[in-house]
């Protein structure tokens, strides 16, 4: 039985500090062969037990999501952390001396500094850790098809396949050239097996082909996935059918295939399973607009992590927070000094100790009462419905249709319509910067369009190489995943 939304959150809380057998094996795959062999019989037994029931498969799936919430990836670095610093969301030079020392190399895209390399290495390792957990599910699920009720086999297998595509695509966007700058060099593996076998590296084209193949299969398996009244509530926060379709739209646009990108984005929009937040209905407890999320993670640690680096400190060299954006930059460069924009006005932005601080992921003014509303503060947005509107606008065949999609979002954000005389690409660029502030998507946008400059970045000129992170040294030598 698929867990209810309340049980799902309870299960995630139970598992967040628990080492699942799948997680143990993923870590052991990175250890020496001798150590791995010493414990293999015991962990095989645990896997056999875990994958003997539908509930066990569901718990393993939740374990993969818990893995994704670690600080090394979507719990910080691939959201409000490293990726947002790289996209110049923050004013690192105006932060504390300690923060500047740690983050300035990231803002400067100085990939060879020790602290930045360490951060990059952790991203690579944790992302493949999550992939290993997904692959463990896929390795066992076909042999255990009989343990599933109803359509749960298709839902969980499709979910795992789509999640594997998602994790690999983000690695590709980090460690390989943009599709526009692709070549025949092999940059990373697309890992589909679970165990000690080292997967060969693939080209950009091959990685994307494999991701789309996984998504094709996932769509077929999750064809009956309902998110509305008739659907299971917890499907709304997981990698569901519409998130898989949305990921396809994201990938097709990355490849420059606007025809397919538009078709997939339109499918998601027209399905009306997820709706845009209305400007007049924003509530204080939902600052990430979770009702618009096509795919998000859930972590009770996320707000505390954000609070530790976003709130002003008194014990540093200055009182500035680590991740700090100057008020003039927020008002002018990012949000265009438009006070009616619901992404900018209170409670989204608040004055704290003389600093204008984004409270997109912070709720210090609200008591944590454990209510359903307070659960909303724990979401980590990874894909939004608004992105589908942006993709449709960018890939539409005619300018009237394109502007209509873009103005739908603009209106819902409390702004006046963009006139037909405006340059669509310029307006899209503004929207990406406002909409995905602190969410880790902006750097990928700049990379996809091959931008020669990141706005407000100290890097004067971006090249195709500037957008490619270096592989960990151990990976180059041993293929250590």
C-alpha positions as CSV (number, residue, x, y, z in Angstrom):
1,X,0.0,0.0,0.0
2,X,1.3,3.4,-0.9
3,X,1.8,5.5,2.2
4,X,-0.5,8.4,3.0
5,X,1.1,11.8,3.0
6,X,1.2,11.9,6.8
7,X,2.7,8.4,7.0
8,X,5.1,9.2,4.3
9,X,6.6,12.1,6.2
10,X,6.7,10.0,9.4
11,X,8.5,7.3,7.5
12,X,11.1,9.8,6.2
13,X,11.6,11.1,9.7
14,X,12.1,7.6,10.9
15,X,14.6,6.8,8.1
16,X,16.6,10.0,8.0
17,X,19.1,8.9,10.6
18,X,18.9,5.2,9.9
19,X,21.4,3.4,7.6
20,X,19.3,1.3,5.3
21,X,20.9,-1.9,4.0
22,X,20.9,-0.3,0.5
23,X,22.8,2.7,1.8
24,X,25.4,0.5,3.5
25,X,26.0,-1.4,0.2
26,X,26.4,1.9,-1.7
27,X,29.0,3.1,0.8
28,X,30.8,-0.3,0.7
29,X,31.0,0.0,-3.1
30,X,33.3,2.9,-2.4
31,X,35.4,1.0,0.1
32,X,38.2,-1.5,-0.5
33,X,37.4,-4.9,-2.0
34,X,38.6,-6.7,1.1
35,X,36.3,-4.8,3.4
36,X,33.4,-5.2,1.0
37,X,33.9,-9.0,0.8
38,X,34.1,-9.2,4.6
39,X,30.5,-8.0,5.0
40,X,28.9,-9.0,1.7
41,X,27.0,-12.1,3.1
42,X,25.3,-10.1,5.9
43,X,24.3,-7.2,3.6
44,X,23.0,-9.6,1.0
45,X,20.7,-11.1,3.7
46,X,19.5,-7.6,4.6
47,X,18.7,-6.8,1.0
48,X,16.8,-10.1,0.6
49,X,14.7,-9.1,3.6
50,X,14.2,-5.5,2.6
51,X,13.1,-6.4,-0.9
52,X,10.7,-9.2,0.1
53,X,7.7,-6.9,0.5
54,X,6.0,-3.9,-1.2
55,X,6.6,-2.0,2.0
56,X,10.3,-2.8,1.8
57,X,10.6,-1.5,-1.7
58,X,8.8,1.7,-0.7
59,X,11.1,2.1,2.3
60,X,14.1,1.7,0.0
61,X,12.7,4.4,-2.3
62,X,12.3,6.7,0.7
63,X,15.9,5.8,1.6
64,X,17.0,7.1,-1.9
65,X,15.2,10.4,-1.2
66,X,16.8,10.7,2.2
67,X,20.2,10.2,0.5
68,X,19.3,13.1,-1.8
69,X,18.7,15.5,1.1
70,X,22.3,15.3,2.4
71,X,24.1,18.6,2.6
72,X,26.6,17.5,-0.2
73,X,23.8,17.6,-2.8
74,X,20.2,18.9,-2.6
75,X,20.2,19.5,1.1
76,X,22.5,22.5,0.5
77,X,25.1,22.5,-2.2
78,X,22.9,21.9,-5.2
79,X,20.2,24.3,-4.0
80,X,20.9,27.3,-1.8
81,X,24.6,26.5,-1.4
82,X,27.4,25.9,-4.0
83,X,25.2,26.2,-7.1
84,X,23.6,29.5,-6.0
85,X,27.1,31.0,-5.1
86,X,28.3,29.9,-8.6
87,X,25.3,31.8,-10.1
88,X,26.1,34.9,-8.1
89,X,22.9,34.9,-6.1
90,X,24.9,36.2,-3.2
91,X,27.2,39.1,-2.4
92,X,30.2,37.1,-1.1
93,X,32.6,40.0,-1.0
94,X,30.2,41.8,1.3
95,X,29.8,38.9,3.7
96,X,32.0,38.1,6.6
97,X,35.8,37.6,6.2
98,X,35.4,33.9,7.1
99,X,32.6,33.4,4.6
100,X,34.4,35.3,1.9
101,X,37.5,33.1,2.4
102,X,35.5,29.9,2.0
103,X,33.1,31.1,-0.7
104,X,35.1,33.5,-2.9
105,X,36.7,30.7,-4.8
106,X,33.3,29.3,-5.5
107,X,31.9,32.6,-6.8
108,X,35.1,33.0,-8.9
109,X,34.6,29.5,-10.3
110,X,38.2,28.7,-9.2
111,X,37.7,25.0,-9.4
112,X,41.3,24.1,-8.5
113,X,41.3,25.5,-4.9
114,X,41.3,22.9,-2.2
115,X,38.1,23.9,-0.5
116,X,36.1,24.1,-3.8
117,X,37.5,20.8,-5.0
118,X,36.5,19.1,-1.8
119,X,33.0,20.5,-2.2
120,X,32.8,19.2,-5.8
121,X,34.1,15.8,-4.8
122,X,31.4,15.4,-2.2
123,X,28.7,16.3,-4.7
124,X,30.0,13.6,-7.1
125,X,30.3,11.0,-4.4
126,X,26.9,11.6,-2.8
127,X,25.1,11.8,-6.1
128,X,26.4,8.4,-7.1
129,X,25.5,7.1,-3.7
130,X,21.9,8.1,-4.4
131,X,22.1,6.4,-7.8
132,X,23.4,3.2,-6.2
133,X,20.3,3.1,-3.9
134,X,18.0,3.5,-6.9
135,X,19.8,0.8,-8.9
136,X,19.5,-1.6,-5.9
137,X,15.7,-1.2,-6.2
138,X,15.7,-1.7,-10.0
139,X,18.0,-4.8,-9.6
140,X,15.5,-6.6,-7.4
141,X,12.1,-5.3,-8.5
142,X,11.3,-7.5,-11.5
143,X,12.0,-10.7,-9.6
144,X,9.6,-9.5,-6.9
145,X,6.8,-8.3,-9.1
146,X,4.4,-10.7,-7.3
147,X,4.7,-8.9,-3.9
148,X,3.1,-5.7,-5.3
149,X,-0.6,-4.8,-5.1
150,X,-2.5,-3.1,-7.9
151,X,-0.3,-0.8,-10.0
152,X,2.3,-0.3,-7.3
153,X,5.0,-2.3,-9.2
154,X,4.8,0.1,-12.1
155,X,4.7,3.2,-10.0
156,X,7.7,2.3,-7.9
157,X,9.8,1.0,-10.9
158,X,8.8,4.0,-13.0
159,X,9.7,6.3,-10.1
160,X,13.1,4.7,-9.7
161,X,13.9,4.9,-13.4
162,X,12.9,8.5,-13.6
163,X,14.9,9.3,-10.5
164,X,18.0,7.6,-12.0
165,X,17.6,9.9,-15.0
166,X,17.2,13.0,-12.8
167,X,20.3,12.2,-10.8
168,X,22.5,11.5,-13.9
169,X,21.2,14.6,-15.8
170,X,22.3,16.9,-12.9
171,X,25.7,15.2,-12.9
172,X,25.9,15.8,-16.6
173,X,25.0,19.4,-16.3
174,X,27.8,19.8,-13.7
175,X,30.6,17.7,-15.1
176,X,30.2,17.8,-18.9
177,X,30.0,20.6,-21.5
178,X,26.6,22.0,-22.4
179,X,24.9,20.3,-25.3
180,X,25.7,23.3,-27.5
181,X,29.4,22.7,-26.8
182,X,29.4,18.9,-26.8
183,X,32.1,16.8,-28.4
184,X,32.9,13.1,-28.7
185,X,34.8,13.0,-25.4
186,X,33.5,10.7,-22.7
187,X,32.8,12.6,-19.5
188,X,31.0,10.4,-17.0
189,X,29.2,7.0,-16.6
190,X,25.5,6.3,-16.8
191,X,25.3,3.7,-14.1
192,X,22.6,1.1,-14.5
193,X,24.0,-1.8,-12.5
194,X,24.3,-2.3,-8.8
195,X,27.5,-3.8,-7.4
196,X,31.2,-3.6,-7.9
197,X,31.3,-3.4,-11.7
198,X,32.7,0.0,-12.8
199,X,30.5,1.5,-15.5
200,X,32.3,2.9,-18.6
201,X,32.2,6.6,-19.3
202,X,29.9,8.0,-22.0
203,X,29.6,11.0,-24.2
204,X,27.1,13.8,-23.6
205,X,24.9,12.4,-26.4
206,X,25.0,8.9,-24.9
207,X,24.2,10.1,-21.4
208,X,21.1,12.0,-22.6
209,X,20.0,9.1,-24.7
210,X,20.1,6.8,-21.7
211,X,18.3,9.3,-19.5
212,X,15.5,9.7,-22.1
213,X,15.3,5.9,-22.5
214,X,14.8,5.6,-18.7
215,X,12.1,8.3,-18.8
216,X,10.3,6.7,-21.8
217,X,10.1,3.5,-19.7
218,X,9.1,5.4,-16.6
219,X,6.2,7.2,-18.4
220,X,4.8,3.9,-19.6
221,X,5.0,2.3,-16.1
222,X,3.5,5.3,-14.3
223,X,0.7,5.9,-16.9
224,X,-2.0,5.6,-14.2
225,X,-0.3,7.9,-11.7
226,X,-3.0,10.3,-10.5
227,X,-2.1,13.3,-8.3
228,X,-5.6,14.7,-7.9
229,X,-8.4,13.7,-5.6
230,X,-8.3,10.1,-6.8
231,X,-4.6,9.8,-6.4
232,X,-2.4,9.0,-3.4
233,X,-1.4,12.1,-1.6
234,X,2.2,11.2,-1.2
235,X,2.7,10.9,-4.9
236,X,2.6,14.7,-5.1
237,X,6.0,15.1,-3.5
238,X,7.8,12.2,-5.2
239,X,9.1,11.6,-8.7
240,X,5.7,11.0,-10.2
241,X,4.4,10.8,-13.8
242,X,4.2,14.6,-14.3
243,X,7.7,15.1,-12.8
244,X,9.0,12.6,-15.3
245,X,7.3,14.4,-18.1
246,X,8.7,17.7,-16.8
247,X,12.2,16.3,-16.7
248,X,11.8,15.3,-20.3
249,X,10.9,18.8,-21.2
250,X,13.9,20.1,-19.3
251,X,16.2,17.7,-21.1
252,X,14.8,18.3,-24.5
253,X,15.2,22.1,-24.1
254,X,18.8,21.5,-22.9
255,X,19.3,19.6,-26.2
256,X,17.8,22.4,-28.2
257,X,14.9,20.2,-29.3
258,X,12.2,22.8,-28.9
259,X,9.5,20.9,-30.6
260,X,9.7,18.0,-28.1
261,X,10.3,20.4,-25.2
262,X,7.2,22.4,-25.9
263,X,5.1,19.2,-26.3
264,X,6.2,17.8,-22.9
265,X,5.8,21.1,-21.1
266,X,2.3,21.5,-22.5
267,X,1.4,18.0,-21.4
268,X,2.3,18.9,-17.8
269,X,0.5,22.3,-17.9
270,X,-2.7,20.9,-19.6
271,X,-2.9,18.0,-17.3
272,X,-3.9,20.4,-14.5
273,X,-2.5,18.1,-11.8
274,X,-0.5,21.0,-10.3
275,X,-1.6,24.6,-10.2
276,X,0.1,28.0,-10.1
277,X,0.0,29.9,-6.8
278,X,-2.3,32.9,-7.1
279,X,-0.8,36.2,-6.1
280,X,-3.6,36.9,-3.6
281,X,-3.5,33.5,-2.0
282,X,0.1,33.3,-0.7
283,X,0.2,32.1,2.9
284,X,2.9,32.7,5.4
285,X,3.6,29.0,6.0
286,X,4.3,28.2,2.3
287,X,7.1,30.4,1.1
288,X,8.5,28.0,-1.4
289,X,5.0,27.7,-3.0
290,X,5.0,24.0,-2.5
291,X,1.7,23.5,-4.4
292,X,3.6,24.4,-7.6
293,X,6.2,21.7,-7.0
294,X,6.3,19.0,-9.7
295,X,9.1,17.3,-7.7
296,X,10.5,18.1,-4.3
297,X,12.3,16.5,-1.4
298,X,11.3,16.6,2.2
299,X,13.8,17.2,5.0
300,X,13.2,18.5,8.6
301,X,16.9,19.6,8.6
302,X,16.7,21.8,5.6
303,X,15.5,25.0,7.3
304,X,18.1,24.6,10.1
305,X,20.8,24.3,7.5
306,X,19.6,27.4,5.6
307,X,19.3,29.3,8.9
308,X,22.8,28.5,9.9
309,X,24.3,30.3,6.9
310,X,21.6,32.8,5.9
311,X,20.9,34.6,9.2
312,X,23.3,37.3,10.4
313,X,25.8,36.1,13.0
314,X,27.4,37.8,15.9
315,X,30.3,35.4,16.4
316,X,32.0,36.0,13.0
317,X,34.4,38.8,12.1
318,X,31.4,40.8,11.0
319,X,27.7,40.2,11.7
320,X,26.9,39.4,8.0
321,X,25.6,36.0,7.2
322,X,27.6,33.5,5.1
323,X,25.2,33.6,2.1
324,X,24.3,37.3,1.9
325,X,22.8,39.4,-1.0
326,X,23.1,43.2,-0.8
327,X,19.8,45.0,-0.6
328,X,20.5,47.1,-3.7
329,X,21.3,43.9,-5.6
330,X,18.1,42.2,-4.4
331,X,15.9,45.2,-5.1
332,X,17.4,46.2,-8.4
333,X,19.4,43.6,-10.2
334,X,17.4,40.5,-9.2
335,X,13.8,41.5,-8.5
336,X,13.7,44.8,-10.4
337,X,12.4,46.9,-7.5
338,X,8.8,45.7,-8.1
339,X,7.1,45.7,-4.7
340,X,4.1,43.8,-5.9
341,X,6.2,40.7,-6.8
342,X,5.1,38.0,-4.3
343,X,8.6,36.5,-4.6
344,X,10.1,39.6,-3.1
345,X,7.7,41.2,-0.7
346,X,7.3,40.1,3.0
347,X,7.3,37.5,4.3
348,X,9.7,36.4,1.5
349,X,12.2,39.1,2.3
350,X,12.7,40.5,5.8
351,X,14.9,43.0,7.5
352,X,17.1,41.3,10.1
353,X,19.8,43.2,12.1
354,X,20.1,45.7,9.3
355,X,20.3,43.1,6.5
356,X,17.6,42.3,3.9
357,X,17.4,38.5,4.2
358,X,15.6,36.1,2.0
359,X,13.2,33.9,4.0
360,X,12.3,31.7,1.1
361,X,13.5,28.7,3.2
362,X,13.4,30.3,6.6
363,X,10.5,30.5,9.1
364,X,12.0,31.8,12.3
365,X,8.8,33.9,12.9
366,X,6.6,30.7,13.0
367,X,6.3,28.2,15.8
368,X,7.1,24.7,14.8
369,X,3.8,23.1,16.0
370,X,4.1,20.0,13.9
371,X,0.9,20.9,12.0
372,X,0.2,20.0,8.4
373,X,0.8,23.6,7.4
374,X,4.2,23.6,9.1
375,X,5.2,20.5,7.1
376,X,5.4,22.9,4.1
377,X,8.5,24.5,5.5
378,X,10.4,21.2,5.0
379,X,10.1,21.0,1.2
380,X,13.1,21.3,-1.1
381,X,11.9,22.3,-4.5
382,X,13.6,20.5,-7.4
383,X,11.2,21.1,-10.3
384,X,8.4,23.7,-10.5
385,X,5.3,24.1,-12.7
386,X,6.6,27.6,-13.5
387,X,9.5,26.0,-15.3
388,X,7.1,24.3,-17.7
389,X,5.6,27.7,-18.5
390,X,9.1,29.1,-19.2
391,X,10.0,26.1,-21.3
392,X,6.7,26.5,-23.3
393,X,7.4,30.2,-23.8
394,X,11.0,29.6,-25.0
395,X,10.1,26.8,-27.3
396,X,6.7,28.0,-28.7
397,X,6.4,28.2,-32.4
398,X,5.0,31.8,-32.5
399,X,5.7,34.9,-30.3
400,X,2.0,35.4,-29.3
401,X,1.8,31.9,-27.8
402,X,5.2,32.3,-26.2
403,X,4.3,35.6,-24.5
404,X,1.0,34.2,-23.3
405,X,2.8,31.4,-21.4
406,X,5.3,33.8,-19.9
407,X,2.6,36.3,-18.9
408,X,0.6,33.6,-17.1
409,X,3.5,33.3,-14.6
410,X,4.2,37.0,-14.5
411,X,0.5,37.7,-13.6
412,X,0.4,35.0,-11.0
413,X,3.5,36.6,-9.4
414,X,1.6,39.9,-9.0
415,X,3.3,41.8,-11.9
416,X,1.9,43.6,-14.9
417,X,1.9,41.8,-18.3
418,X,5.0,42.0,-20.4
419,X,4.3,44.0,-23.6
420,X,4.6,42.4,-27.0
421,X,7.4,44.8,-27.8
422,X,9.7,43.3,-25.1
423,X,12.5,40.9,-26.0
424,X,11.4,37.5,-25.0
425,X,14.8,36.1,-24.2
426,X,15.6,39.1,-22.0
427,X,12.4,38.7,-20.1
428,X,12.9,34.9,-19.6
429,X,16.4,35.6,-18.3
430,X,14.9,38.0,-15.7
431,X,12.3,35.4,-14.7
432,X,14.8,32.6,-14.3
433,X,16.8,34.8,-11.9
434,X,13.8,35.7,-9.8
435,X,12.0,32.4,-9.8
436,X,14.9,30.1,-9.1
437,X,16.8,32.4,-6.6
438,X,18.6,30.1,-4.1
439,X,17.3,27.0,-5.8
440,X,20.4,26.0,-7.8
441,X,18.8,26.1,-11.3
442,X,20.2,29.5,-12.5
443,X,23.7,28.3,-13.2
444,X,22.3,25.5,-15.4
445,X,20.2,28.1,-17.3
446,X,23.3,30.2,-18.1
447,X,25.2,27.1,-19.1
448,X,22.3,25.9,-21.4
449,X,22.2,29.2,-23.3
450,X,26.0,29.4,-23.4
451,X,25.9,32.8,-21.7
452,X,29.3,34.6,-22.0
453,X,28.7,36.3,-18.7
454,X,26.8,35.5,-15.4
455,X,25.1,38.6,-14.1
456,X,26.8,40.2,-11.1
457,X,29.6,37.6,-11.3
458,X,33.2,38.6,-10.8
459,X,34.1,36.3,-13.7
460,X,34.4,38.7,-16.6
461,X,34.1,36.2,-19.5
462,X,32.5,32.7,-19.4
463,X,33.7,30.0,-21.8
464,X,32.3,26.6,-22.5
465,X,35.1,25.3,-20.2
466,X,34.1,27.6,-17.4
467,X,30.8,25.7,-17.0
468,X,32.4,22.3,-16.5
469,X,33.4,21.1,-13.1
470,X,36.5,18.9,-12.7
471,X,36.1,15.2,-11.9
472,X,37.4,14.0,-8.5
473,X,41.1,12.9,-8.8
474,X,40.2,9.4,-7.5
475,X,37.6,9.1,-10.2
476,X,40.2,9.8,-12.9
477,X,42.5,7.2,-11.5
478,X,40.3,4.4,-10.1
479,X,36.7,5.1,-11.2
480,X,35.9,5.2,-7.5
481,X,32.1,5.6,-7.2
